[in-house]
Amino acid sequence: MRADRLLSLMLLLRHRGLTTAAVLARELEVSERTVLRDVEALSAAGVPVYAERGRHGGFALLPGFTTDLTGLTPGEAVALLGSGTASTPGALGLGPEFASAMRKIVAALPEAARDRADGAAGRVLVRHGGMLRDPVDGSVPGVLTAAQRAVFGGVRLRLRYRAGTRPGAGPGTVTDRVVDPVGLVQASGHWYLLALRDGADRTYRISRVEAAEPLAEPAQRPDGVDLEELWLRRRADFRARLPGIRVRLRLPAERREVLGAVSTVEVREEDGELEVVAAFGDPAHAAHVLWPLLPGVRVLEPPELRTALRERARAVVDELG
C-alpha cells in the first residue's frame, strides 16, 4: 500500500509542481506527518524531491526528472480523463483508486500531450441533475462524436438544430447556426452542448441536433472556464424563467421507484399509499414526464393537468379505434 502511495506522491509532484504538504495530504487522504515521512522515503530512494520554505513554499521535484510510464496514447488519456467526474468513481466506491489512476495517466504523457489531455478533461462534465426531470432521450451517435471533436479540438461547430416545443404542438423549427463550443455536459441521461453564439451564452440539447460538422476555424472559448459552475448557473437561469407548478400525486408505496422521474417537494405515506407533491417547469412539462407513469400514478391536482392527460388518453383510444 505504501509503495502505491509513494508512486502517487511522486506523480502528483511531477504533474503539479510545487505543492504544499496540506494539499498533498488531502489528495492522498493521509496526514501531513505521513506526507513528510513519504517525502523523506522518496529522497532516500534517490528521487530528487526538494522543499521550498516560506508562505508559498511546499515540495517539488527537480526540473527534468521523469518517470518511466509509457504505452498510453494522448487520445486514450483524453477518453479516460473525460470521464473523471465526481459522480462516476464516487458512485462505484472507487474515489481514491480513480484519482490515483488519473494521476498515473497524466504522468504517462509527454508534456505537450499532457497539456492537451488536461484541457480536454475540463471540457466534459457528468452530473445527475438535468435542466428538468425528463424521460431519458437518445442522441444521434454521429452528432455527439462531431460535438466532441469540436469541443476537444477547440474549433467552431456548425449545427442543424430543432427547437423544442410543447408536447402535441408538432415538430420545432429547424435552423442552421455556427457556434463556439465551450463544453459538453451529460445530466440525467441527456447530453448538452454549452456554447457561445455571436458571443452570447447558448445551451443545446444534443438529441435535438440533426446534423453537426466541426469547422476549421478556431473557437472563441473564454479562458479559465469552470464547466461545472457554468452549467449550474445556466441551469438555474433556465429554471428561473419557467413559471413552475406544483402537482399532487398518489401512488402505491411499492411503486416508490418511479419518483426518480420527478422532482419531489413533499412525500407522505399512509395505508400503503404515497401522496406526493412534485415540482415541474410548467403544465406541458408535467404532462410530458407523468404520461409514461400512468395509469399506476394518479394525478390529483391541478385540474387543468388532469384534463390535459384525460384528453390525451382519449386521443390515444380514438387512434386505436
MARVO-923630 format. One record per residue (C-alpha): x, y, z; residue in three letters; residue number from 1. Coordinates in nm, 3 decimals, padded with zeros to 5 digits. Each point is the difference from the previous one (the first is absolute). Layout:
<lumtis>
lumti east=X&north=Y&up=Z&resn=ALA&resi=NUM $
...
</lumtis>
This chain:
<lumtis>
lumti east=00.000&north=00.000&up=00.000&resn=MET&resi=1 $
lumti east=00.280&north=00.243&up=00.089&resn=ARG&resi=2 $
lumti east=00.181&north=-00.069&up=-00.328&resn=ALA&resi=3 $
lumti east=-00.313&north=00.100&up=-00.192&resn=ASP&resi=4 $
lumti east=-00.031&north=00.316&up=00.212&resn=ARG&resi=5 $
lumti east=00.364&north=00.092&up=-00.063&resn=LEU&resi=6 $
lumti east=-00.055&north=-00.040&up=-00.374&resn=LEU&resi=7 $
lumti east=-00.313&north=00.217&up=00.023&resn=SER&resi=8 $
lumti east=00.193&north=00.264&up=00.193&resn=LEU&resi=9 $
lumti east=00.277&north=00.005&up=-00.260&resn=MET&resi=10 $
lumti east=-00.253&north=00.032&up=-00.284&resn=LEU&resi=11 $
lumti east=-00.183&north=00.280&up=00.178&resn=LEU&resi=12 $
lumti east=00.323&north=00.196&up=00.041&resn=LEU&resi=13 $
lumti east=00.094&north=-00.057&up=-00.363&resn=ARG&resi=14 $
lumti east=-00.339&north=00.109&up=-00.127&resn=HIS&resi=15 $
lumti east=-00.069&north=00.295&up=00.230&resn=ARG&resi=16 $
lumti east=00.343&north=00.134&up=00.082&resn=GLY&resi=17 $
lumti east=00.044&north=00.182&up=00.330&resn=LEU&resi=18 $
lumti east=-00.275&north=-00.129&up=00.235&resn=THR&resi=19 $
lumti east=-00.055&north=00.047&up=00.374&resn=THR&resi=20 $
lumti east=-00.005&north=-00.291&up=00.243&resn=ALA&resi=21 $
lumti east=-00.361&north=00.084&up=00.087&resn=ALA&resi=22 $
lumti east=-00.113&north=-00.033&up=-00.363&resn=VAL&resi=23 $
lumti east=00.194&north=-00.325&up=-00.046&resn=LEU&resi=24 $
lumti east=-00.148&north=-00.142&up=00.320&resn=ALA&resi=25 $
lumti east=-00.352&north=00.084&up=-00.113&resn=ARG&resi=26 $
lumti east=00.057&north=-00.151&up=-00.346&resn=GLU&resi=27 $
lumti east=00.152&north=-00.321&up=00.138&resn=LEU&resi=28 $
lumti east=-00.244&north=-00.019&up=00.294&resn=GLU&resi=29 $
lumti east=00.275&north=-00.022&up=00.262&resn=VAL&resi=30 $
lumti east=00.136&north=00.230&up=00.272&resn=SER&resi=31 $
lumti east=00.260&north=00.271&up=-00.067&resn=GLU&resi=32 $
lumti east=00.238&north=-00.194&up=00.227&resn=ARG&resi=33 $
lumti east=-00.034&north=-00.301&up=-00.233&resn=THR&resi=34 $
lumti east=00.072&north=00.223&up=-00.301&resn=VAL&resi=35 $
lumti east=00.321&north=00.122&up=00.165&resn=LEU&resi=36 $
lumti east=00.110&north=-00.360&up=00.069&resn=ARG&resi=37 $
lumti east=-00.080&north=-00.098&up=-00.360&resn=ASP&resi=38 $
lumti east=00.202&north=00.295&up=-00.134&resn=VAL&resi=39 $
lumti east=00.297&north=-00.118&up=00.207&resn=GLU&resi=40 $
lumti east=-00.047&north=-00.353&up=-00.138&resn=ALA&resi=41 $
lumti east=00.001&north=00.128&up=-00.358&resn=LEU&resi=42 $
lumti east=00.315&north=00.200&up=00.064&resn=SER&resi=43 $
lumti east=00.169&north=-00.306&up=00.151&resn=ALA&resi=44 $
lumti east=-00.094&north=-00.198&up=-00.311&resn=ALA&resi=45 $
lumti east=00.172&north=00.254&up=-00.225&resn=GLY&resi=46 $
lumti east=-00.303&north=00.196&up=-00.117&resn=VAL&resi=47 $
lumti east=00.109&north=00.369&up=-00.011&resn=PRO&resi=48 $
lumti east=-00.265&north=00.157&up=00.224&resn=VAL&resi=49 $
lumti east=00.079&north=00.339&up=00.149&resn=TYR&resi=50 $
lumti east=-00.179&north=00.223&up=00.251&resn=ALA&resi=51 $
lumti east=-00.059&north=00.370&up=-00.048&resn=GLU&resi=52 $
lumti east=-00.055&north=00.195&up=00.320&resn=ARG&resi=53 $
lumti east=-00.221&north=00.299&up=00.061&resn=GLY&resi=54 $
lumti east=-00.365&north=00.098&up=-00.031&resn=ARG&resi=55 $
lumti east=-00.030&north=-00.125&up=-00.358&resn=HIS&resi=56 $
lumti east=00.233&north=-00.295&up=00.045&resn=GLY&resi=57 $
lumti east=-00.050&north=-00.373&up=-00.031&resn=GLY&resi=58 $
lumti east=00.159&north=-00.301&up=-00.167&resn=PHE&resi=59 $
lumti east=00.106&north=-00.047&up=-00.361&resn=ALA&resi=60 $
lumti east=00.213&north=-00.220&up=-00.225&resn=LEU&resi=61 $
lumti east=00.318&north=00.133&up=-00.158&resn=LEU&resi=62 $
lumti east=-00.068&north=00.120&up=-00.358&resn=PRO&resi=63 $
lumti east=00.058&north=-00.265&up=-00.265&resn=GLY&resi=64 $
lumti east=-00.078&north=-00.300&up=00.222&resn=PHE&resi=65 $
lumti east=-00.215&north=-00.255&up=-00.186&resn=THR&resi=66 $
lumti east=-00.169&north=-00.331&up=00.077&resn=THR&resi=67 $
lumti east=-00.010&north=-00.300&up=-00.230&resn=ASP&resi=68 $
lumti east=-00.372&north=-00.042&up=-00.064&resn=LEU&resi=69 $
lumti east=-00.082&north=-00.070&up=-00.365&resn=THR&resi=70 $
lumti east=-00.249&north=-00.165&up=-00.232&resn=GLY&resi=71 $
lumti east=-00.295&north=00.240&up=00.027&resn=LEU&resi=72 $
lumti east=-00.091&north=00.217&up=-00.299&resn=THR&resi=73 $
lumti east=-00.123&north=00.358&up=00.042&resn=PRO&resi=74 $
lumti east=-00.337&north=-00.099&up=-00.145&resn=GLY&resi=75 $
lumti east=-00.043&north=-00.278&up=00.253&resn=GLU&resi=76 $
lumti east=00.093&north=00.236&up=00.280&resn=ALA&resi=77 $
lumti east=-00.255&north=00.256&up=-00.118&resn=VAL&resi=78 $
lumti east=-00.272&north=-00.266&up=-00.004&resn=ALA&resi=79 $
lumti east=00.080&north=-00.108&up=00.355&resn=LEU&resi=80 $
lumti east=00.050&north=00.349&up=00.139&resn=LEU&resi=81 $
lumti east=-00.329&north=00.108&up=-00.152&resn=GLY&resi=82 $
lumti east=-00.175&north=-00.247&up=00.228&resn=SER&resi=83 $
lumti east=00.174&north=00.126&up=00.313&resn=GLY&resi=84 $
lumti east=-00.293&north=00.170&up=00.175&resn=THR&resi=85 $
lumti east=-00.100&north=-00.039&up=00.360&resn=ALA&resi=86 $
lumti east=-00.319&north=-00.191&up=-00.078&resn=SER&resi=87 $
lumti east=00.154&north=-00.293&up=-00.186&resn=THR&resi=88 $
lumti east=00.271&north=-00.132&up=00.237&resn=PRO&resi=89 $
lumti east=-00.197&north=00.108&up=00.306&resn=GLY&resi=90 $
lumti east=-00.303&north=-00.200&up=-00.106&resn=ALA&resi=91 $
lumti east=00.219&north=-00.307&up=-00.044&resn=LEU&resi=92 $
lumti east=00.184&north=00.049&up=00.329&resn=GLY&resi=93 $
lumti east=00.327&north=00.051&up=-00.185&resn=LEU&resi=94 $
lumti east=00.083&north=00.361&up=00.085&resn=GLY&resi=95 $
lumti east=00.362&north=-00.038&up=00.123&resn=PRO&resi=96 $
lumti east=00.084&north=-00.273&up=-00.255&resn=GLU&resi=97 $
lumti east=-00.146&north=00.208&up=-00.283&resn=PHE&resi=98 $
lumti east=00.195&north=00.309&up=00.103&resn=ALA&resi=99 $
lumti east=00.322&north=-00.203&up=00.021&resn=SER&resi=100 $
lumti east=-00.061&north=-00.146&up=-00.347&resn=ALA&resi=101 $
lumti east=-00.059&north=00.347&up=-00.145&resn=MET&resi=102 $
lumti east=00.330&north=00.124&up=00.142&resn=ARG&resi=103 $
lumti east=00.186&north=-00.290&up=-00.160&resn=LYS&resi=104 $
lumti east=-00.172&north=00.063&up=-00.333&resn=ILE&resi=105 $
lumti east=00.103&north=00.365&up=00.002&resn=VAL&resi=106 $
lumti east=00.358&north=-00.077&up=00.100&resn=ALA&resi=107 $
lumti east=00.033&north=-00.256&up=-00.281&resn=ALA&resi=108 $
lumti east=-00.042&north=00.265&up=-00.268&resn=LEU&resi=109 $
lumti east=00.259&north=00.220&up=-00.167&resn=PRO&resi=110 $
lumti east=-00.018&north=00.366&up=00.108&resn=GLU&resi=111 $
lumti east=-00.196&north=00.127&up=-00.303&resn=ALA&resi=112 $
lumti east=-00.246&north=-00.290&up=00.006&resn=ALA&resi=113 $
lumti east=-00.043&north=00.043&up=00.376&resn=ARG&resi=114 $
lumti east=-00.110&north=00.361&up=-00.049&resn=ASP&resi=115 $
lumti east=-00.246&north=-00.110&up=-00.268&resn=ARG&resi=116 $
lumti east=-00.146&north=-00.276&up=00.220&resn=ALA&resi=117 $
lumti east=-00.034&north=00.233&up=00.297&resn=ASP&resi=118 $
lumti east=-00.183&north=00.251&up=-00.216&resn=GLY&resi=119 $
lumti east=-00.235&north=-00.264&up=-00.140&resn=ALA&resi=120 $
lumti east=-00.087&north=-00.131&up=00.346&resn=ALA&resi=121 $
lumti east=-00.128&north=00.345&up=00.094&resn=GLY&resi=122 $
lumti east=-00.240&north=00.007&up=-00.295&resn=ARG&resi=123 $
lumti east=-00.221&north=-00.295&up=00.097&resn=VAL&resi=124 $
lumti east=-00.225&north=-00.021&up=00.304&resn=LEU&resi=125 $
lumti east=-00.227&north=-00.282&up=00.123&resn=VAL&resi=126 $
lumti east=-00.269&north=00.087&up=00.255&resn=ARG&resi=127 $
lumti east=-00.321&north=-00.153&up=00.133&resn=HIS&resi=128 $
lumti east=-00.223&north=00.307&up=-00.027&resn=GLY&resi=129 $
lumti east=-00.120&north=00.114&up=-00.344&resn=GLY&resi=130 $
lumti east=-00.178&north=00.318&up=-00.102&resn=MET&resi=131 $
lumti east=-00.325&north=-00.167&up=00.108&resn=LEU&resi=132 $
lumti east=-00.102&north=-00.355&up=00.089&resn=ARG&resi=133 $
lumti east=-00.082&north=-00.146&up=-00.342&resn=ASP&resi=134 $
lumti east=-00.013&north=-00.356&up=-00.135&resn=PRO&resi=135 $
lumti east=00.340&north=-00.100&up=-00.139&resn=VAL&resi=136 $
lumti east=00.027&north=00.066&up=-00.371&resn=ASP&resi=137 $
lumti east=00.241&north=-00.126&up=-00.260&resn=GLY&resi=138 $
lumti east=00.266&north=00.193&up=-00.187&resn=SER&resi=139 $
lumti east=00.124&north=-00.066&up=-00.352&resn=VAL&resi=140 $
lumti east=00.345&north=-00.157&up=00.056&resn=PRO&resi=141 $
lumti east=00.155&north=00.181&up=-00.299&resn=GLY&resi=142 $
lumti east=-00.122&north=00.334&up=00.130&resn=VAL&resi=143 $
lumti east=00.146&north=-00.057&up=00.345&resn=LEU&resi=144 $
lumti east=00.331&north=-00.110&up=-00.153&resn=THR&resi=145 $
lumti east=00.013&north=00.315&up=-00.214&resn=ALA&resi=146 $
lumti east=-00.075&north=00.216&up=00.304&resn=ALA&resi=147 $
lumti east=00.275&north=-00.174&up=00.199&resn=GLN&resi=148 $
lumti east=00.250&north=00.057&up=-00.280&resn=ARG&resi=149 $
lumti east=-00.082&north=00.370&up=-00.007&resn=ALA&resi=150 $
lumti east=00.013&north=00.034&up=00.379&resn=VAL&resi=151 $
lumti east=00.331&north=-00.185&up=00.038&resn=PHE&resi=152 $
lumti east=00.151&north=00.153&up=-00.314&resn=GLY&resi=153 $
lumti east=-00.094&north=00.357&up=00.096&resn=GLY&resi=154 $
lumti east=-00.169&north=00.071&up=-00.334&resn=VAL&resi=155 $
lumti east=-00.335&north=00.148&up=-00.099&resn=ARG&resi=156 $
lumti east=-00.299&north=-00.226&up=-00.068&resn=LEU&resi=157 $
lumti east=-00.276&north=00.028&up=-00.261&resn=ARG&resi=158 $
lumti east=-00.334&north=-00.132&up=00.133&resn=LEU&resi=159 $
lumti east=-00.337&north=-00.078&up=-00.149&resn=ARG&resi=160 $
lumti east=-00.218&north=00.040&up=00.307&resn=TYR&resi=161 $
lumti east=-00.368&north=-00.074&up=00.062&resn=ARG&resi=162 $
lumti east=-00.154&north=00.229&up=00.259&resn=ALA&resi=163 $
lumti east=-00.203&north=-00.154&up=00.283&resn=GLY&resi=164 $
lumti east=-00.377&north=00.032&up=00.011&resn=THR&resi=165 $
lumti east=-00.285&north=-00.088&up=00.231&resn=ARG&resi=166 $
lumti east=-00.121&north=-00.363&up=-00.022&resn=PRO&resi=167 $
lumti east=-00.259&north=-00.042&up=-00.273&resn=GLY&resi=168 $
lumti east=00.094&north=00.326&up=-00.171&resn=ALA&resi=169 $
lumti east=00.186&north=-00.166&up=-00.287&resn=GLY&resi=170 $
lumti east=00.370&north=00.012&up=-00.094&resn=PRO&resi=171 $
lumti east=00.203&north=00.307&up=00.088&resn=GLY&resi=172 $
lumti east=00.160&north=00.237&up=-00.247&resn=THR&resi=173 $
lumti east=00.330&north=-00.123&up=-00.149&resn=VAL&resi=174 $
lumti east=00.276&north=00.257&up=-00.053&resn=THR&resi=175 $
lumti east=00.370&north=-00.008&up=-00.091&resn=ASP&resi=176 $
lumti east=00.247&north=00.181&up=00.224&resn=ARG&resi=177 $
lumti east=00.374&north=00.020&up=00.069&resn=VAL&resi=178 $
lumti east=00.106&north=-00.003&up=00.365&resn=VAL&resi=179 $
lumti east=00.315&north=00.016&up=00.213&resn=ASP&resi=180 $
lumti east=-00.002&north=-00.315&up=00.220&resn=PRO&resi=181 $
lumti east=00.089&north=00.042&up=00.368&resn=VAL&resi=182 $
lumti east=-00.066&north=-00.349&up=00.137&resn=GLY&resi=183 $
lumti east=-00.222&north=-00.308&up=00.012&resn=LEU&resi=184 $
lumti east=-00.219&north=-00.095&up=00.295&resn=VAL&resi=185 $
lumti east=-00.184&north=-00.326&up=00.058&resn=GLN&resi=186 $
lumti east=-00.278&north=00.044&up=00.255&resn=ALA&resi=187 $
lumti east=-00.287&north=-00.237&up=00.085&resn=SER&resi=188 $
lumti east=00.047&north=-00.201&up=-00.318&resn=GLY&resi=189 $
lumti east=00.024&north=00.299&up=-00.235&resn=HIS&resi=190 $
lumti east=00.302&north=00.153&up=-00.175&resn=TRP&resi=191 $
lumti east=00.021&north=00.379&up=-00.022&resn=TYR&resi=192 $
lumti east=00.240&north=00.218&up=-00.197&resn=LEU&resi=193 $
lumti east=00.094&north=00.322&up=00.177&resn=LEU&resi=194 $
lumti east=00.106&north=00.253&up=-00.260&resn=ALA&resi=195 $
lumti east=00.016&north=00.365&up=-00.103&resn=LEU&resi=196 $
lumti east=-00.187&north=00.135&up=-00.299&resn=ARG&resi=197 $
lumti east=00.107&north=00.348&up=-00.107&resn=ASP&resi=198 $
lumti east=00.147&north=00.035&up=00.349&resn=GLY&resi=199 $
lumti east=-00.327&north=-00.087&up=00.181&resn=ALA&resi=200 $
lumti east=-00.047&north=-00.304&up=00.227&resn=ASP&resi=201 $
lumti east=-00.188&north=-00.287&up=-00.163&resn=ARG&resi=202 $
lumti east=-00.082&north=-00.354&up=00.117&resn=THR&resi=203 $
lumti east=-00.100&north=-00.266&up=-00.256&resn=TYR&resi=204 $
lumti east=-00.148&north=-00.339&up=00.074&resn=ARG&resi=205 $
lumti east=00.192&north=-00.249&up=-00.214&resn=ILE&resi=206 $
lumti east=-00.311&north=-00.212&up=-00.067&resn=SER&resi=207 $
lumti east=-00.145&north=00.300&up=-00.189&resn=ARG&resi=208 $
lumti east=00.308&north=00.040&up=-00.222&resn=VAL&resi=209 $
lumti east=-00.078&north=-00.153&up=-00.338&resn=GLU&resi=210 $
lumti east=00.346&north=00.055&up=-00.151&resn=ALA&resi=211 $
lumti east=00.334&north=00.127&up=00.127&resn=ALA&resi=212 $
lumti east=00.326&north=00.081&up=-00.178&resn=GLU&resi=213 $
lumti east=00.326&north=00.121&up=00.161&resn=PRO&resi=214 $
lumti east=00.154&north=00.288&up=-00.196&resn=LEU&resi=215 $
lumti east=00.362&north=00.098&up=-00.057&resn=ALA&resi=216 $
lumti east=-00.044&north=00.334&up=00.180&resn=GLU&resi=217 $
lumti east=00.126&north=00.022&up=00.361&resn=PRO&resi=218 $
lumti east=-00.275&north=00.045&up=00.259&resn=ALA&resi=219 $
lumti east=-00.016&north=00.313&up=00.213&resn=GLN&resi=220 $
lumti east=-00.001&north=-00.173&up=00.340&resn=ARG&resi=221 $
lumti east=00.053&north=00.210&up=00.314&resn=PRO&resi=222 $
lumti east=00.307&north=-00.081&up=00.209&resn=ASP&resi=223 $
lumti east=-00.035&north=-00.161&up=00.343&resn=GLY&resi=224 $
lumti east=-00.350&north=-00.142&up=-00.051&resn=VAL&resi=225 $
lumti east=-00.136&north=-00.192&up=00.299&resn=ASP&resi=226 $
lumti east=-00.238&north=-00.231&up=-00.184&resn=LEU&resi=227 $
lumti east=-00.189&north=-00.113&up=00.309&resn=GLU&resi=228 $
lumti east=-00.056&north=00.356&up=00.123&resn=GLU&resi=229 $
lumti east=-00.110&north=00.106&up=-00.349&resn=LEU&resi=230 $
lumti east=-00.243&north=-00.292&up=-00.027&resn=TRP&resi=231 $
lumti east=-00.156&north=00.066&up=00.340&resn=LEU&resi=232 $
lumti east=-00.043&north=00.369&up=-00.082&resn=ARG&resi=233 $
lumti east=-00.162&north=-00.069&up=-00.338&resn=ARG&resi=234 $
lumti east=-00.229&north=-00.263&up=00.150&resn=ARG&resi=235 $
lumti east=-00.107&north=00.239&up=00.276&resn=ALA&resi=236 $
lumti east=-00.068&north=00.275&up=-00.257&resn=ASP&resi=237 $
lumti east=-00.208&north=-00.241&up=-00.210&resn=PHE&resi=238 $
lumti east=-00.208&north=-00.116&up=00.294&resn=ARG&resi=239 $
lumti east=-00.052&north=00.358&up=00.121&resn=ALA&resi=240 $
lumti east=-00.166&north=00.086&up=-00.333&resn=ARG&resi=241 $
lumti east=-00.259&north=-00.275&up=00.038&resn=LEU&resi=242 $
lumti east=-00.332&north=00.079&up=00.172&resn=PRO&resi=243 $
lumti east=00.021&north=-00.316&up=00.214&resn=GLY&resi=244 $
lumti east=-00.295&north=-00.206&up=00.125&resn=ILE&resi=245 $
lumti east=-00.063&north=-00.242&up=00.286&resn=ARG&resi=246 $
lumti east=-00.177&north=-00.329&up=-00.073&resn=VAL&resi=247 $
lumti east=-00.159&north=-00.228&up=00.260&resn=ARG&resi=248 $
lumti east=00.029&north=-00.372&up=-00.075&resn=LEU&resi=249 $
lumti east=-00.103&north=-00.326&up=00.165&resn=ARG&resi=250 $
lumti east=00.151&north=-00.341&up=-00.065&resn=LEU&resi=251 $
lumti east=00.048&north=-00.337&up=00.172&resn=PRO&resi=252 $
lumti east=00.300&north=-00.006&up=00.235&resn=ALA&resi=253 $
lumti east=00.150&north=-00.295&up=-00.190&resn=GLU&resi=254 $
lumti east=00.034&north=00.228&up=-00.303&resn=ARG&resi=255 $
lumti east=00.224&north=00.241&up=00.188&resn=ARG&resi=256 $
lumti east=00.278&north=-00.046&up=-00.254&resn=GLU&resi=257 $
lumti east=-00.190&north=00.200&up=-00.265&resn=VAL&resi=258 $
lumti east=00.057&north=00.312&up=00.209&resn=LEU&resi=259 $
lumti east=00.349&north=00.009&up=-00.146&resn=GLY&resi=260 $
lumti east=-00.160&north=00.153&up=-00.311&resn=ALA&resi=261 $
lumti east=-00.137&north=00.304&up=00.186&resn=VAL&resi=262 $
lumti east=00.133&north=00.279&up=00.222&resn=SER&resi=263 $
lumti east=-00.179&north=-00.068&up=00.328&resn=THR&resi=264 $
lumti east=-00.080&north=00.279&up=00.246&resn=VAL&resi=265 $
lumti east=-00.191&north=-00.206&up=00.257&resn=GLU&resi=266 $
lumti east=-00.075&north=-00.372&up=00.051&resn=VAL&resi=267 $
lumti east=-00.245&north=-00.146&up=00.256&resn=ARG&resi=268 $
lumti east=-00.080&north=-00.369&up=00.047&resn=GLU&resi=269 $
lumti east=-00.332&north=-00.127&up=00.140&resn=GLU&resi=270 $
lumti east=-00.172&north=-00.339&up=-00.025&resn=ASP&resi=271 $
lumti east=00.243&north=-00.132&up=-00.261&resn=GLY&resi=272 $
lumti east=-00.032&north=00.303&up=-00.229&resn=GLU&resi=273 $
lumti east=00.222&north=00.300&up=-00.065&resn=LEU&resi=274 $
lumti east=-00.135&north=00.350&up=-00.043&resn=GLU&resi=275 $
lumti east=00.257&north=00.212&up=-00.177&resn=VAL&resi=276 $
lumti east=00.040&north=00.366&up=-00.086&resn=VAL&resi=277 $
lumti east=00.230&north=00.036&up=-00.301&resn=ALA&resi=278 $
lumti east=00.143&north=00.306&up=-00.176&resn=ALA&resi=279 $
lumti east=00.000&north=00.049&up=-00.378&resn=PHE&resi=280 $
lumti east=00.098&north=00.280&up=-00.234&resn=GLY&resi=281 $
lumti east=-00.349&north=00.051&up=-00.144&resn=ASP&resi=282 $
lumti east=-00.316&north=-00.208&up=-00.073&resn=PRO&resi=283 $
lumti east=00.142&north=-00.125&up=-00.332&resn=ALA&resi=284 $
lumti east=00.317&north=-00.122&up=00.170&resn=HIS&resi=285 $
lumti east=-00.208&north=-00.172&up=00.271&resn=ALA&resi=286 $
lumti east=-00.213&north=-00.179&up=-00.261&resn=ALA&resi=287 $
lumti east=00.310&north=-00.107&up=-00.192&resn=HIS&resi=288 $
lumti east=00.164&north=-00.157&up=00.306&resn=VAL&resi=289 $
lumti east=-00.310&north=-00.153&up=00.162&resn=LEU&resi=290 $
lumti east=-00.155&north=-00.156&up=-00.312&resn=TRP&resi=291 $
lumti east=00.240&north=-00.302&up=-00.005&resn=PRO&resi=292 $
lumti east=-00.078&north=-00.063&up=00.370&resn=LEU&resi=293 $
lumti east=-00.373&north=-00.043&up=-00.053&resn=LEU&resi=294 $
lumti east=-00.226&north=-00.177&up=00.089&resn=PRO&resi=295 $
lumti east=00.176&north=-00.108&up=00.321&resn=GLY&resi=296 $
lumti east=00.042&north=00.362&up=00.115&resn=VAL&resi=297 $
lumti east=-00.314&north=00.209&up=00.066&resn=ARG&resi=298 $
lumti east=00.014&north=00.372&up=-00.062&resn=VAL&resi=299 $
lumti east=-00.216&north=00.176&up=00.259&resn=LEU&resi=300 $
lumti east=00.063&north=00.365&up=-00.086&resn=GLU&resi=301 $
lumti east=00.021&north=00.249&up=-00.162&resn=PRO&resi=302 $
lumti east=-00.326&north=-00.055&up=-00.192&resn=PRO&resi=303 $
lumti east=00.136&north=00.134&up=-00.330&resn=GLU&resi=304 $
lumti east=00.274&north=-00.265&up=00.000&resn=LEU&resi=305 $
lumti east=-00.254&north=-00.275&up=00.069&resn=ARG&resi=306 $
lumti east=-00.206&north=00.129&up=-00.293&resn=THR&resi=307 $
lumti east=00.302&north=00.009&up=-00.234&resn=ALA&resi=308 $
lumti east=00.096&north=-00.359&up=00.086&resn=LEU&resi=309 $
lumti east=-00.358&north=-00.121&up=-00.035&resn=ARG&resi=310 $
lumti east=-00.029&north=00.159&up=-00.345&resn=GLU&resi=311 $
lumti east=00.329&north=-00.156&up=-00.104&resn=ARG&resi=312 $
lumti east=-00.120&north=-00.343&up=00.114&resn=ALA&resi=313 $
lumti east=-00.324&north=00.041&up=-00.197&resn=ARG&resi=314 $
lumti east=00.198&north=00.097&up=-00.310&resn=ALA&resi=315 $
lumti east=00.207&north=-00.318&up=00.034&resn=VAL&resi=316 $
lumti east=-00.317&north=-00.211&up=00.033&resn=VAL&resi=317 $
lumti east=-00.148&north=00.167&up=-00.309&resn=ASP&resi=318 $
lumti east=00.317&north=-00.069&up=-00.195&resn=GLU&resi=319 $
lumti east=-00.016&north=-00.367&up=00.093&resn=LEU&resi=320 $
lumti east=-00.364&north=-00.018&up=-00.104&resn=GLY&resi=321 $
</lumtis>
